[in-house]
């Protein structure tokens, strides 16, 4: 496709949905600038914003910082912020503004590309963007959640639009290395994508691109930090934080316990109680995050996309990212924010599969409008405390 053809296509597809996205980015910038410019102190997880990729020499020793997988920004979200800082060089007093606006712009921009890749009707595209931006998720911290969501959106766009294999492979790696818990999800999605290749040569090419991209991201960390760049488990720490959040009395139960498996074997009843409470909390957070979209899925179902490769990749990534994590933690709203733009688009794809005059379609559209209203109601609280979700 020539540049003139690309420009003509952009003019044809740019409409109210683009205006919604553009206004949302501007509104985000104004709201973020009204908040603190300093990165929140520990134990908040925004500390990955301090990543410094500059090469320096002090007292005859070369210094180079490279992100580690266990950071709240993983490797690739931290690299994204680090590369931005090399170009812009924000001050410490304004760093959080820059990082949050970068994440919000990536989140909204990638969501717009995703909407334009899957949703056909212009009015439906605009409505999908309204559902996405009124969620307020673009304000959440840590910003690494938004960067992960952006790379996932681009993966789906790349698969849908048949981008070159190298592009899709790199985006899968960028998504998976944003957070340590996303590595298995991205690996499973990459394996499924590679297995769908049209013959052995393409299979080898996809595997080579994926492994090469992963190696390029991991190798500098292994050189600088050794195995510590990818090692070190936080399962027990995560479990302790979530268990005590659900039951403050659990602090005493966790004394002298070395790991989650040990706790589960020594105290199966208590661990079972944790799993039940965690499941209930996860369900409540999912209801808060998705709201009327759950009604849309109940009405329209998802059978219309069962043969779509992009949505199969999304499904396996969603399940593997969330299900194992529930063994040590409940699902936060911010965990769902990684998948929210894609879930919105999936809901609208399913709605468009229904007959235009059907009552089910009208009911689904009413549910999306109600979702926008509910999100606007809750948005001020989310904006005021973006780390609480």
N, C-alpha and C positions, 0 to 999 in steps of 0.2 A: 504494500500500500504506500503510495507516494505521500509526501508531506501535504500537498494540496488536498488529496483525498482525506487525509487525517484531519485537516483543518475543517473541511466541509462536514465531516462526520461529527466533529466536536460542536460545530454551530447547530447541527440538527438536534443533537442530544442535550445541549445546554438549555435548560429552562428553569422552571420554578424550583426544582430540586437543587440546582446549583446555587440559586439565590439563597435558599434555606441554609445550605452548607456555608456559603460565604458569610452571611450575616451571623451564623453561629460561631464561626471562627473569630470574627470581630468582637462579638459579645463576650466570648471566652477571654480574649485578651484584656478587655476592660475589667471584667470581674476578677481575673487573676491578679491584675495590677493593683487591685484594691486590697489584696491580701498581703501576707508577709513575703518579703523578698529573700529572706534567709531560709536556708534548708532547715526543716524541723530537726530538733535534736533527738538523739537516741532516747528511747527505743523505737522511734518512728523509722520506717524502712526507706525513707527518701535519701538516705546517706550515700547511695551509689552515685548520686549527682556530683560528688566530689572527685570522681575518677579523673585522673590527669594522664593523658597519653603523651605529653611532651617529654622529650629526651633531654636530660640535664646532667651536668657533671659537677660534683662537689667533692673537694678534698681528694682529687685524683680518682674518684669513683663515679662511674656512670650510673645514673638512676633512671629507671623506666618502670612505671606502674602499669600493670596489665590486669584487667578485671578477672575475678574468679567466679566459678559457676555457683558457689554458695551465696554470693552477694544477692541482695534483693533485686538488683538489676541483671543478675546472671552475667553472662559474657556479652551477648550481642546488644541488649538494651543499654548496658553500660558503655559499650563501644559507640553506639549511636549518639549518646550524650557526649562522650569524650571527643568524638570527631566534630560534633557541633561546637564544642568549646574551643577546639583548635581554630575554627573559622571565625568565631564571634568573640571569644575571650571575655565572657561576662565577669563582673566583679562578684566577690563573695556576697555582698549585700543584695545583689539582684539575681543570684544564681537560680533560686527557686522559681522566680518568674520565668526565666528563660526555659528551664527544663519543663515546667508545666505547660507553657505555651507551645513548646515543641511537641510534647506528647498529645496535647489537644488537637493541634493542627494535623498531625499524622493520623490520629483517630478519626476525625471528621473527614479528612481528605480520602483516606482509604475506604471509609464507609460509603462515600459518594461514588467512588469507582465501582465498588461492589454492587451498589444499587443499580447503577447504569449498566452493569454487565448482566444482571439477572432479571430485573423487573422491567416489563415491557411498556406499560401505559405511563405516559408522563404524569398524570394525576396521582397514580399509585407510587411513582418514584418520589414525588414531592411529599406524599404522606409518609412513606417509609423513612425519608430523611427527618421529618418532623418527629417521628417516634424515636429515632436514634438520638437526636440532639437534645430533645426535652428530657431525656433520661437523666441528664446531668453527670453521666459517667465520665465525661471528658474532664471533669474536675478532680477525679479520684487520685489519691496518692496511695502507694508509690506509683509514679508515672510509668514505671516499667510495665504495669498491667496494660496501659494504653498502647505502649510500643509493641507489646506482644500481640495485642488485638489487631494492630495495623498490619503487622507482617502476616498474620493469619488471613486477613481480608485480601491481601495481595496474592497469597498462595491461591486462594479460591478464584480470584480474577485471572491469574495466570493459567490455571487449569481450564477455566471456561473459555478463555480467548486463545488457547493453544499457543501460549508464549513458548519460546525456545526452552528445551529441557534444562539448560544451565540456569536460566532465570528462576524457574520453579524450584529447582534443587537448592539454590542459594537462599531463596525465601523460606523454604522449609527449615533449613538450618538456622536462619536468623530467628524464626519463630521458636524453634525448640530450645535454643540456647539463651532465650530471654529470661527464663526461670528454670531452676533445676528440676522442678516437678513437671515441666513441659517436655523434657527430653524424651521420656517413653512415648508420649503422645505423638511428637513429631517423628520419632523413629518408626512407629507403627504406620503413620500416614505416608511416610516416605517409602516404606516397604510396599504398601498397597499401590502407591503411584508407580513405583518401579515395576511391580508385577503386571501392571496393566499395559506395559510397553508393547508395541506392535512388532515383536520379533526380538531375537537375541542381540543384535547390534544396538538397538535402542535401549534394551534392558541394561547392557553393559555401560552404555553412555550415561544413563540416568544414575546408575550406581556410582560410576566414577565421579560425576559431578557432585553428587551428594556427599560422598566420602571425602572428596577433595575440598569441598567448602567447609565441612566440619573440621578437617585437619588444619586448614588455614586459620580458622577461628581458635582452635585449641592449642596449636603448636606454640605460639608465643607465650601463652600462660604456662605451659609445661616447661619451657626453657627458663622462664623467670622464677616460677614458684615451685617447680617440680610437680609431683603428683597432687600436692595440695591445691593446685589450680582447679582440679575436678573432683578431688576427694573430700572426705569429711561429711559425716551425716548429721542432719538436724532433726531426725525423726523424733527422738525423745524430747528435745527442746520444744518442738512444735506440739507434740502430744501434751506435754505438761502445761503449756500456755492455754491450749484449748480446753483441756480437762478442768483446770482451775477456773477458767472463765465460765464454764457450765456449772461447776460445783466448787465453790471456794474451799469447802472442807476437804477437797481432794489433795490439798498440799501435804497433809500428814500421810496420806496413803502412798505418796510417791517417794517418800524418804527411802534411801538405800536401795532404790531400784535402778538397775543399769540400763534398761532398754524397754521398748514397747513390748517386744515379744516376751521378755521376762515378766513384765507386769501382767500381761494377758494370761500367761501360764500359772502365775502365782495367785492371781485374783480374777478368775474368769467372770464371776458375777459382777464385779465392779466394772470390768472392761465391757461386758455386755450392756450394762447400764449406760456407760459412756457412748457406745455405738448407737443406742436408742435415742439418747438425748441429742447426739450429734446429727442423727438423721432428721429429727424433728426441727432442729435449728436450721439445718441445710434446706429443708422443705420450706420453712418460713422465709428464708432469704431468697430462695428461688421464686416464691410467690411475689415477694417485694420487687425483685429485679424484673420479672417478666410480665406480671400483672395480666392485662387483657390478651397478651400474646398466647397465653395458655389456652384461652378460649378459642382463639383462631386455630391452634393446632388440634384442639378437640373437635372443632367443626369441620375443618378442611382435611385433617390428616396430613401425612407426609408421603403417601404412596406415589404421588405424582413425580417425586424426585428419586425414586428408588434406583433408577438406572442412570442417574447423573453422577459421573465420577467425582466431580467437585464436592457434592454433598455426601457422598460415601466417605471421602477423605475427612470432611468436617465431622461426620458422625463418629468415626473411630477416634479422632483427636479429642472430641468432647468427652466421650466416655472414658478414655484412658487417662485424660487429664484430671477428671473429677472423682471417678469411682475409687481408685486405690488411695487417693488422698484422704478419703473419708474414714480410712482405718486409723488415722492419727489426728484428724482435724475435721471440723465442720466446714461446709462450703460457705465462704464469705460472699457478699455481694460483689466485691472486687474481683473474685475468681470468675464469676459469671460475666463480668464486664469484658473479659477477654474474648468472649464468644457472643456478646450481645449484638453487635452490628450484623453478624452472620445470621443469628437467630431471627432478627427483624426481617432481613431479606428473605430467609427461608419462609417465614410466615406469609410474606406478600407473594412469593412465588406460588405457594399453596393456594392462597386466595385467588390468584389469577387463573388457577386451573379450574375453578368453579364457574358455572354458567353465570354470565353477567347479570341476568335477571333473577337469579335464584335467591331465595330467602336466606340460605346459609351464607351466601356472599355478603348480603346486606348486614346480617348479624355480625359477621367477622369484621366488616368495616366499622361498624358501631363499636366493637370491642377495641379496635385500634385507636379510635377517637377518644374513647373513655380512658385508654392507657395514657394518651397525651395529657389529658386533664389531670389524671392522678399523678403523673410524673411532675407536672408543673406545681402541684400542691406540695410534693415532698422535696422538690429541688432546693428551696432555700436552706433546709436543714443539711442537705448533702454538701452544698457549697460552703456552708459555715464550718463544717467539720469533715473535710474530705478524707481524713485518716480513719474515721470511725466505722467504715463500711467494709 
